[in-house]
Amino acid sequence: MRRCLRSDQLFDWTEEYGSPLNLLRPRTMRRNVEELNKVAQQRQLDFRVYFARKANKCLGFVDEAIESNFGVDTASENELRQCLQRCVPTRDLICTAAVKSDSLIDLCVQQQVCIAVDNDDELQLIVERASELGKSARIALRLGGFWHRGAKLPTRFGFDIDRDRNLPQRLRALPVTVQGVHFHLDGYDAGQRVSALAEAMDWVERLRNAGQPVSFIDMGGGFPMSYLEDGHQWKTFWSQHRRALLGQRESLTYRGHGLGLSVENQSVVGSPKTYPFFQLPVRGNWLAGVLDTEVAGRSIAHRLSTMNVQLRCEPGRSILDDCGMTVARVEFRKQNADGDWLIGLSMNRTQCRTSSDDFLVDPILVQKDQSLKARSHAKPMLGYLVGAYCTESELISLRKMSFPRGVQRGDLLAFPNTAGYFMHFLESRSHQFPLAKNLIVDSHPDPSVQIDLIDE
């Protein structure tokens, strides 16, 4: 990312391919996966990382997964077909789509791709299609309703471990082979993963006793990462944001947006509706904490090894750390009625956003004219980044930005570390705008780019 920001070609790329522009380096994913692999190797654990494609659509990451021997988690028929076209071995694929059509089920059964089965209707459809095709379907039972600290963990996914306890017996006469157990939990709580893994291991034993050759547990994603090096910045921002909501300082957000917080009876209530952009532990250290936790006198890692069960995971965000950034061109500057500057970017808010309220990493200004003369006439600016959709709510960032050297039309703003979810998860073509182009960067010795195959 630093090499691209220093490159004179950055402006040429946006001129040729348009704004916004996604710049990606899939090779960096290998470093992040190896960090997880090392934790498992130290515990002599059979372990496999599956790249969650929903986090980034680019086929460069699929090719990297093939080269580096990662699995790939697909969440739609298109994702699966593209992986098959790129020659990902079927044994290295899993389909976890939340809603599965007949054609997707047929494709999985025909190609013998493992299906994470979520409910009875889905199971019945798989049985019908497998019978029609004369094949046995390979499945992983997705489980939910795990107990943690005396309460059920909420999830919209999977069979309930209590209500569907007779499932192993019901599967005996069906044309399915249960290869594994799967679960999906929201958030990043390591303790919840421990509780789920303990229950999942019990289910492995029950399924094996019912004659199923279960060989893996897939713990899904939710491996935390941190976008900021300085935890003090994160703590200070939320402290000052709370003060602003209470009227104790000027607002930090557009029209006092709470980012998940609000004021009731002179107190700030609620919780941030954003990703925790600074958190510890992350990735490898977080996984180590899960694996080393003891349940009934044995660590999770030891019990998995004793049972001869492979542990799988499906991270997206955490293994895409440092794998890409989004660059957009400044098209205008104007002041609103309150005197705040609005900096218009040639992009829309869906092109750097997930389901969270805001992207809480400061963008990097790359000035087109960096001459001493230009800088001497530049005036500091405080304002908001706005996008291309014709609505009052069309803000790229809800936070007020400070530009000590000003902003000019034609400058670029780079949003760092957006490869995981921010580029593609919500991207929209409203107003019939084209989607952002995706360029794979080779940065040695000088940055050069080629368009990702997803855009061809």
C-alpha positions as CSV (number, residue, x, y, z in Angstrom):
1,M,0.0,0.0,0.0
2,R,2.8,2.4,0.8
3,R,4.6,1.7,-2.5
4,C,1.3,2.4,-4.4
5,L,0.8,5.7,-2.5
6,R,4.3,6.8,-3.4
7,S,4.0,5.8,-7.1
8,D,3.6,8.4,-9.8
9,Q,1.4,5.8,-11.6
10,L,-1.4,6.1,-9.0
11,F,-3.1,9.0,-10.8
12,D,-2.6,7.2,-14.2
13,W,-4.4,4.1,-12.9
14,T,-7.4,6.1,-11.7
15,E,-7.5,7.9,-15.0
16,E,-7.4,4.6,-17.0
17,Y,-9.6,2.4,-14.8
18,G,-11.8,4.9,-13.1
19,S,-12.7,5.9,-9.6
20,P,-13.0,4.3,-7.1
21,L,-10.3,1.8,-7.7
22,N,-9.5,-1.3,-5.7
23,L,-5.8,-2.2,-5.5
24,L,-5.1,-5.7,-4.2
25,R,-2.1,-8.0,-3.4
26,P,-3.4,-11.5,-2.8
27,R,0.1,-12.8,-1.9
28,T,-0.1,-11.1,1.5
29,M,-2.9,-13.5,2.4
30,R,-0.3,-16.3,2.7
31,R,1.5,-14.5,5.5
32,N,-1.8,-14.2,7.5
33,V,-2.7,-17.8,7.0
34,E,0.7,-19.0,8.0
35,E,0.4,-17.2,11.3
36,L,-2.7,-19.3,12.0
37,N,-1.1,-22.5,10.7
38,K,1.9,-22.0,13.0
39,V,-0.3,-21.8,16.1
40,A,-1.9,-25.2,15.1
41,Q,1.5,-26.8,14.3
42,Q,2.8,-25.9,17.7
43,R,0.0,-27.9,19.2
44,Q,0.3,-30.8,16.7
45,L,-3.2,-30.1,15.5
46,D,-4.6,-31.1,12.1
47,F,-5.8,-27.7,10.9
48,R,-7.0,-26.2,7.6
49,V,-7.9,-22.6,6.7
50,Y,-10.6,-21.9,4.2
51,F,-10.8,-18.5,2.5
52,A,-14.3,-17.1,2.8
53,R,-15.0,-15.7,-0.7
54,K,-17.8,-13.5,0.5
55,A,-15.2,-11.2,2.1
56,N,-13.7,-10.3,-1.3
57,K,-14.9,-11.4,-4.8
58,C,-11.6,-11.1,-6.6
59,L,-10.3,-14.3,-8.3
60,G,-6.8,-13.4,-7.5
61,F,-7.5,-14.6,-4.0
62,V,-8.9,-17.9,-5.3
63,D,-5.7,-18.4,-7.3
64,E,-3.6,-17.7,-4.2
65,A,-5.6,-20.2,-2.3
66,I,-4.8,-22.9,-4.9
67,E,-1.1,-22.0,-4.9
68,S,-0.8,-21.9,-1.1
69,N,-3.0,-25.0,-0.5
70,F,-5.9,-23.2,1.3
71,G,-9.5,-24.3,1.1
72,V,-12.2,-22.0,-0.2
73,D,-15.6,-21.3,1.4
74,T,-18.3,-20.4,-1.1
75,A,-21.6,-18.7,-0.3
76,S,-23.4,-18.6,-3.6
77,E,-23.7,-20.5,-6.9
78,N,-21.6,-18.0,-8.8
79,E,-18.8,-18.2,-6.2
80,L,-18.8,-21.9,-6.5
81,R,-18.9,-22.1,-10.3
82,Q,-16.0,-19.6,-10.5
83,C,-13.9,-21.7,-8.1
84,L,-14.6,-24.8,-10.2
85,Q,-13.6,-22.9,-13.4
86,R,-10.4,-21.9,-11.7
87,C,-9.8,-25.6,-11.0
88,V,-10.1,-25.5,-7.2
89,P,-10.2,-29.2,-6.2
90,T,-13.7,-30.2,-5.0
91,R,-12.2,-31.6,-1.8
92,D,-10.9,-28.1,-1.0
93,L,-14.4,-26.5,-1.4
94,I,-17.3,-26.1,1.0
95,C,-20.7,-24.4,0.2
96,T,-22.1,-22.4,3.1
97,A,-24.7,-20.4,1.3
98,A,-27.5,-19.1,3.7
99,V,-30.1,-19.9,1.0
100,K,-29.5,-22.7,-1.5
101,S,-31.4,-23.0,-4.7
102,D,-32.1,-26.3,-6.5
103,S,-29.4,-25.6,-9.1
104,L,-26.8,-24.9,-6.4
105,I,-27.7,-28.1,-4.6
106,D,-27.4,-30.0,-7.9
107,L,-24.0,-28.5,-8.6
108,C,-22.7,-29.5,-5.2
109,V,-24.1,-33.0,-5.4
110,Q,-22.8,-33.5,-9.0
111,Q,-19.3,-32.2,-8.2
112,Q,-19.3,-33.8,-4.7
113,V,-18.7,-30.5,-2.9
114,C,-19.4,-30.6,0.8
115,I,-22.6,-28.7,1.7
116,A,-23.1,-27.0,5.1
117,V,-26.7,-28.1,5.8
118,D,-28.7,-25.6,7.8
119,N,-32.2,-26.8,8.4
120,D,-34.7,-29.7,7.7
121,D,-36.1,-28.1,4.5
122,E,-32.6,-27.9,3.1
123,L,-31.8,-31.4,4.2
124,Q,-34.9,-32.7,2.5
125,L,-34.1,-30.9,-0.7
126,I,-30.6,-32.4,-0.7
127,V,-32.0,-35.8,-0.2
128,E,-34.4,-35.4,-3.1
129,R,-31.8,-34.0,-5.5
130,A,-29.2,-36.7,-4.5
131,S,-31.8,-39.4,-5.1
132,E,-32.7,-38.0,-8.4
133,L,-29.1,-37.8,-9.5
134,G,-28.2,-41.2,-8.1
135,K,-25.5,-39.9,-5.9
136,S,-24.7,-39.6,-2.2
137,A,-24.4,-36.0,-1.0
138,R,-21.5,-34.9,1.1
139,I,-22.6,-32.7,4.0
140,A,-21.5,-30.9,7.1
141,L,-24.2,-30.4,9.7
142,R,-24.4,-26.8,10.7
143,L,-25.3,-26.6,14.4
144,G,-26.6,-23.8,16.6
145,G,-28.1,-23.1,20.0
146,F,-24.9,-23.7,21.9
147,W,-24.9,-23.1,25.7
148,H,-22.5,-20.5,27.1
149,R,-22.5,-19.3,30.6
150,G,-26.0,-20.6,31.3
151,A,-27.7,-19.1,28.2
152,K,-28.2,-20.1,24.6
153,L,-26.0,-18.3,22.0
154,P,-28.3,-16.5,19.5
155,T,-27.8,-17.4,15.9
156,R,-30.0,-17.6,12.8
157,F,-28.0,-20.6,11.5
158,G,-28.1,-24.3,12.0
159,F,-29.9,-27.2,13.7
160,D,-30.5,-26.6,17.4
161,I,-28.3,-28.9,19.5
162,D,-31.2,-29.7,21.9
163,R,-34.3,-29.6,19.7
164,D,-32.7,-31.6,16.9
165,R,-30.8,-34.1,19.1
166,N,-32.3,-37.1,17.2
167,L,-30.7,-35.9,13.9
168,P,-27.9,-38.5,13.9
169,Q,-30.5,-41.3,14.0
170,R,-32.6,-39.7,11.3
171,L,-29.7,-39.5,8.9
172,R,-29.0,-43.3,8.9
173,A,-31.3,-44.1,5.9
174,L,-30.6,-41.0,3.9
175,P,-28.3,-40.7,0.8
176,V,-26.0,-38.4,2.6
177,T,-22.5,-38.7,4.1
178,V,-21.8,-36.5,7.1
179,Q,-18.2,-35.4,6.6
180,G,-18.1,-32.8,9.3
181,V,-19.8,-30.5,11.8
182,H,-20.1,-26.8,11.1
183,F,-21.1,-23.7,13.1
184,H,-21.3,-19.9,12.7
185,L,-21.2,-17.5,15.5
186,D,-21.5,-13.7,15.4
187,G,-18.9,-11.5,17.0
188,Y,-15.4,-12.3,18.2
189,D,-15.8,-13.8,21.7
190,A,-13.2,-16.5,22.2
191,G,-15.1,-18.0,25.1
192,Q,-18.2,-18.6,23.0
193,R,-16.0,-20.4,20.4
194,V,-14.7,-22.7,23.2
195,S,-18.3,-23.5,24.3
196,A,-19.3,-24.2,20.7
197,L,-16.3,-26.4,20.0
198,A,-16.9,-28.4,23.2
199,E,-20.5,-29.1,22.1
200,A,-19.4,-29.8,18.5
201,M,-16.9,-32.4,19.6
202,D,-19.7,-34.2,21.5
203,W,-21.8,-34.2,18.3
204,V,-18.8,-35.7,16.4
205,E,-18.8,-38.6,18.8
206,R,-22.6,-39.1,18.5
207,L,-22.5,-39.0,14.7
208,R,-19.7,-41.4,14.6
209,N,-21.6,-43.8,16.9
210,A,-24.4,-43.5,14.4
211,G,-22.1,-44.7,11.6
212,Q,-21.1,-41.3,10.0
213,P,-17.4,-40.9,9.0
214,V,-17.1,-37.4,10.5
215,S,-13.6,-36.1,10.1
216,F,-13.7,-32.3,10.8
217,I,-15.2,-29.5,12.8
218,D,-15.5,-26.1,11.0
219,M,-15.7,-23.2,13.4
220,G,-16.5,-20.6,10.7
221,G,-15.0,-17.2,10.8
222,G,-15.0,-14.3,13.3
223,F,-11.2,-14.3,13.8
224,P,-10.5,-10.7,15.1
225,M,-8.0,-8.3,13.6
226,S,-7.0,-4.8,14.4
227,Y,-6.8,-1.9,11.9
228,L,-5.1,0.6,14.3
229,E,-1.7,0.3,15.9
230,D,-2.6,2.7,18.7
231,G,-5.3,1.7,21.1
232,H,-5.1,5.1,22.7
233,Q,-6.5,6.6,19.5
234,W,-9.5,4.3,19.6
235,K,-10.2,4.9,23.3
236,T,-9.8,8.7,22.9
237,F,-12.2,8.8,19.9
238,W,-15.0,7.1,21.7
239,S,-14.4,9.2,24.8
240,Q,-14.6,12.4,22.9
241,H,-17.6,11.2,20.8
242,R,-19.5,10.5,24.0
243,R,-18.7,14.0,25.2
244,A,-19.9,15.4,21.9
245,L,-23.2,13.6,22.2
246,L,-23.7,15.1,25.7
247,G,-23.0,18.6,24.3
248,Q,-19.7,19.0,26.1
249,R,-17.7,19.6,22.9
250,E,-18.4,20.2,19.1
251,S,-19.7,17.2,17.2
252,L,-17.3,14.7,15.6
253,T,-20.0,13.3,13.3
254,Y,-22.4,14.5,10.6
255,R,-25.4,16.0,12.3
256,G,-24.4,14.4,15.6
257,H,-24.8,10.8,14.3
258,G,-24.3,8.5,17.3
259,L,-22.6,5.5,15.5
260,G,-24.8,3.3,17.7
261,L,-24.9,5.5,20.8
262,S,-27.6,7.9,21.9
263,V,-28.5,10.0,24.9
264,E,-31.2,9.2,27.4
265,N,-31.7,11.2,30.7
266,Q,-28.4,12.9,30.2
267,S,-26.5,9.6,29.9
268,V,-25.0,8.0,26.8
269,V,-26.6,4.6,26.2
270,G,-26.2,1.9,23.5
271,S,-23.1,0.3,22.0
272,P,-21.0,1.2,19.0
273,K,-22.5,-0.1,15.7
274,T,-19.1,-0.4,14.1
275,Y,-16.3,-3.0,13.8
276,P,-13.9,-2.9,16.8
277,F,-11.1,-1.3,14.7
278,F,-8.7,-1.7,17.6
279,Q,-8.8,-4.9,19.6
280,L,-6.5,-7.5,21.3
281,P,-5.8,-10.3,21.0
282,V,-6.1,-10.9,17.2
283,R,-5.7,-13.7,14.7
284,G,-2.9,-16.1,15.9
285,N,-2.9,-15.1,19.5
286,W,-6.7,-15.2,19.6
287,L,-6.7,-18.7,18.1
288,A,-4.0,-19.9,20.6
289,G,-6.3,-18.7,23.4
290,V,-9.2,-20.8,22.1
291,L,-7.1,-23.9,21.5
292,D,-5.4,-23.7,24.9
293,T,-8.6,-23.3,26.9
294,E,-9.3,-26.4,29.1
295,V,-12.7,-28.0,29.2
296,A,-13.1,-30.9,31.7
297,G,-9.3,-31.0,32.3
298,R,-8.2,-31.1,28.7
299,S,-7.4,-28.3,26.2
300,I,-9.5,-27.9,23.1
301,A,-6.5,-28.7,20.9
302,H,-5.6,-31.9,22.9
303,R,-9.1,-33.2,22.7
304,L,-9.4,-32.5,18.9
305,S,-6.1,-34.3,18.3
306,T,-7.1,-37.3,20.5
307,M,-10.3,-37.6,18.5
308,N,-8.4,-37.4,15.2
309,V,-10.6,-34.5,14.1
310,Q,-9.4,-31.8,11.7
311,L,-10.2,-28.2,12.8
312,R,-11.3,-26.0,10.0
313,C,-12.0,-22.3,9.9
314,E,-13.3,-19.8,7.3
315,P,-11.9,-16.4,8.0
316,G,-12.3,-13.6,5.5
317,R,-11.4,-10.3,7.1
318,S,-8.5,-11.4,9.2
319,I,-6.6,-13.2,6.5
320,L,-7.2,-10.3,4.1
321,D,-5.4,-7.9,6.5
322,D,-3.0,-5.6,4.5
323,C,-4.2,-7.2,1.2
324,G,-5.7,-4.1,-0.4
325,M,-7.0,-0.5,-0.4
326,T,-9.6,1.6,-2.1
327,V,-8.6,4.9,-3.9
328,A,-11.1,7.6,-5.0
329,R,-10.7,10.9,-6.8
330,V,-11.9,14.2,-5.3
331,E,-14.4,15.8,-7.7
332,F,-15.5,18.9,-5.8
333,R,-15.5,20.9,-2.6
334,K,-18.3,23.1,-1.3
335,Q,-19.6,24.5,1.9
336,N,-23.0,23.7,3.3
337,A,-25.3,26.1,5.3
338,D,-23.4,25.3,8.5
339,G,-20.1,26.3,7.0
340,D,-18.7,22.7,6.9
341,W,-16.9,21.7,3.8
342,L,-18.3,18.8,1.8
343,I,-15.6,16.9,-0.2
344,G,-17.3,15.0,-3.1
345,L,-15.6,11.8,-4.1
346,S,-16.2,9.8,-7.3
347,M,-17.5,6.8,-5.4
348,N,-20.6,5.9,-3.3
349,R,-21.0,4.8,0.3
350,T,-21.5,1.1,-0.6
351,Q,-17.9,0.9,-1.9
352,C,-16.2,1.2,1.4
353,R,-18.8,-0.1,3.9
354,T,-20.1,-3.2,5.6
355,S,-23.2,-3.4,7.7
356,S,-21.5,-1.2,10.3
357,D,-22.3,2.5,10.5
358,D,-18.9,3.8,9.5
359,F,-15.4,3.0,8.3
360,L,-13.3,4.2,11.2
361,V,-9.9,4.4,9.7
362,D,-8.6,7.8,8.4
363,P,-8.2,8.0,4.7
364,I,-4.8,9.1,3.3
365,L,-4.7,12.3,1.1
366,V,-2.5,12.1,-2.0
367,Q,-2.2,15.5,-3.5
368,K,-2.1,15.9,-7.3
369,D,-0.1,19.1,-7.2
370,Q,2.5,18.9,-4.4
371,S,4.6,21.9,-5.5
372,L,5.7,24.4,-3.0
373,K,3.6,27.0,-4.7
374,A,0.4,24.9,-4.4
375,R,1.1,24.1,-0.8
376,S,1.7,27.7,0.1
377,H,-1.8,28.7,-1.0
378,A,-3.6,25.7,0.5
379,K,-5.9,26.4,3.4
380,P,-6.8,24.0,6.2
381,M,-10.2,22.4,5.8
382,L,-12.7,20.6,8.1
383,G,-15.4,18.7,6.4
384,Y,-17.2,15.5,5.4
385,L,-16.6,13.1,2.6
386,V,-19.7,12.7,0.4
387,G,-20.5,10.3,-2.4
388,A,-22.3,10.1,-5.7
389,Y,-25.8,8.9,-4.7
390,C,-28.5,11.6,-4.9
391,T,-29.6,11.3,-1.2
392,E,-29.0,13.5,1.8
393,S,-27.6,10.4,3.6
394,E,-24.9,9.8,1.0
395,L,-21.8,10.2,3.1
396,I,-18.6,8.1,2.6
397,S,-17.7,8.8,6.2
398,L,-19.9,10.1,9.0
399,R,-16.9,11.5,10.9
400,K,-15.7,15.1,10.3
401,M,-12.2,15.0,8.7
402,S,-9.4,17.5,9.1
403,F,-7.2,18.4,6.2
404,P,-4.4,20.6,7.4
405,R,-3.1,21.2,3.9
406,G,-6.5,21.5,2.3
407,V,-8.0,19.4,-0.5
408,Q,-8.1,20.1,-4.2
409,R,-10.2,18.7,-7.1
410,G,-8.2,15.9,-8.7
411,D,-6.5,14.8,-5.4
412,L,-6.9,11.2,-4.4
413,L,-8.1,9.8,-1.1
414,A,-6.9,6.3,-0.2
415,F,-8.8,4.2,2.2
416,P,-6.3,1.7,3.6
417,N,-6.9,-2.0,4.4
418,T,-10.3,-2.4,2.8
419,A,-9.8,-5.9,1.1
420,G,-11.8,-7.7,3.8
421,Y,-15.5,-7.0,3.2
422,F,-15.3,-3.2,2.7
423,M,-14.8,-3.3,-1.1
424,H,-17.5,-5.7,-2.2
425,F,-19.9,-6.8,0.6
426,L,-22.5,-4.0,-0.1
427,E,-21.3,-2.6,-3.4
428,S,-24.2,-1.3,-5.4
429,R,-24.8,-0.1,-9.0
430,S,-27.6,2.4,-8.2
431,H,-27.9,5.2,-10.7
432,Q,-26.3,2.6,-13.1
433,F,-22.9,3.6,-12.0
434,P,-20.2,1.0,-12.9
435,L,-18.7,-1.1,-10.1
436,A,-15.2,-0.3,-9.1
437,K,-12.4,-2.0,-11.1
438,N,-10.1,-4.4,-9.2
439,L,-6.4,-4.4,-9.9
440,I,-3.9,-6.9,-8.8
441,V,-0.6,-5.2,-7.8
442,D,2.9,-6.5,-8.3
443,S,5.0,-4.1,-6.2
444,H,8.5,-5.4,-6.9
445,P,10.6,-3.5,-7.7
446,D,8.1,-0.9,-8.9
447,P,4.3,-1.2,-8.7
448,S,2.6,-2.6,-11.8
449,V,-1.0,-3.7,-12.1
450,Q,-3.2,-6.1,-14.0
451,I,-7.0,-6.3,-13.9
452,D,-8.4,-9.1,-11.9
453,L,-10.2,-11.8,-13.9
454,I,-13.5,-11.0,-12.0
455,D,-13.7,-7.8,-14.1
456,E,-13.0,-9.5,-17.5
